[in-house]
Amino acid sequence: IGKTYGLAVSEAIYDLLNVYYFVDGHALNDRPRLAKTVSDELKVILGNDSAPSESELLEFLNSNKGRKEIQQALNALNELGVHGIPKFIIEGRTVVDGAATDDVFVKLFRQIERKGKVENGPIFADILGISKDVVEQGSHHVEAA
């Protein structure tokens, strides 16, 4: 979804799936229900004409499309030593546990600030085939005041 519709849409679907699974108690492997739920939400986000249909999503879920990329992403995580979540990967190589205190993040970001640049980009964009334009758009837009 992120590759096709952008990271903001992907994040919205991620949020939806968290509620779908953790709050509503639906199984993530119930592909027909999952396809309908995601299709309905994409219609709201993208509009009926731009959103994939329930049947198109179900066809994708039942195919092997994207599996190679997901396996490559899992391999990259394994190489970094990531075996659970939440984790943050900074500059494509530094792994920080999600329970780390703020001083750990401040120290890392101050080091980057002193260098004057981020040395490595997102590690999954190439693996998952997400274009540079989509990455640069980001997932969280802040409106100027």
N, C-alpha and C positions, 0 to 999 in steps of 0.2 A: 504494500500500500504506500509506503514511504517513497519507494522508487517511482511509482506512477503518479501519485497524487500529492507528494510533498510530506515533509516531516511533521508539519502542524496537523495534517489529517491523520497521519500515522499515530501521533501522540493521542489524538482524540479517540481513535479506535482502541489504543492501548488502555486508556482510562475506562472506556466502555467495557472492555473485556475483563478488567479488574472487578468491576461491579458485577458483571455477568457471572463470574466464577466465585469470587469471595463473598459477595453480598447475596446474590440471588441463588447461588448454589448450583448453577448449571455446569454440566460437564463440557470441557473444551474439546473433547473428542466426539461430541454430538454434532457432526458436520452439518446436517440439514438445519438444525436450530441455529448453529453458529453462523452459517451463510445468511440466513434470514435476518438475524439480529444485526450483523454487520452491514448487509445490504440496506436495511431500513435506516440505519444511522448515516450511511454514506449518501443516501437520498436527501437527508436533511442537510448534511454538510455541503454536498456538491450540487444538489439539485437533481431532480429525477432524470433529466436527459444526460447528465454526465456520469452518474453513478453506475457501477456494474450491477447487473441483475443478480438476484439470488441464485439463479441457475449458473451464471458465469462464475460466481464465487464458489459454488459447490463443485463445479467442474475443476476449478483450480485446486481446491482442497483435496480432491480425490486424485489429483495428478502428482507427478513427480517434479513439477515446475518449482524451482527455487530450492529444492532439496540440496543440490550441490553447493549452492552459496551458503546455506545454513550450516552444512557440515564444515565448510571452510571457516566460517565464523566460530563455530565450536572448537575447531582445531586451534585457531588463533587464541581463543580464551584459555584453552588448555596450556598452550605454550607460555602464556603469561602467568599461569598458576591460578587462574580464576576458576573456582569450582562451586561457587555459591553466590548468592546476591544478598544484599545490594553491594555493589562495588563501583568505584569510579576509576576510569582509566584516563590518566592525564598525560598529554603529549604522546599518546600512543604507546607508552611503555611503563609509566609509573602507576601501579595499582594501589588504590587506597580503599580500605574497608569502609562500608557505609556507616559504621558506628564510630568512625574516627572523630576526634574532637576538632573543633574549628581551628585550633592552632596548627594542626597538621596541614589543613587546606591553605591557611594564610601563608605558612612557610613555603609551600610549593608554589603558590601564585606569586609570592614576592620574588622567588627565584626566577620565575618566568619574566616578571616585570623588570628585574635587573638585566636580564639578557636582552630585553627589548623585542622579543618575538617568541612565538610558539614554534618549537622545533619540528614537531611532527603533527600531521593532521589527523582526522578521524581514521581509526584503523579499519573500520568496517565498510566505509563508503565504496572502496574499490572491490572488496570481496562481494558485497551485495549488489554492486552495479548501480549505486546511487550517484548521480551526476554531481559535479562540482557546484552547479547552479542550485540544485536542491539543497545541498549541504549549506551553501552560503545563505540561503533563505532562512535556514534554521527552523526550529519548531515552536519557539515562543517569541511572538512579536510584541514589542512594547511600543505603544503609541506615544509620540512626543507630546508633552504637556503644553 
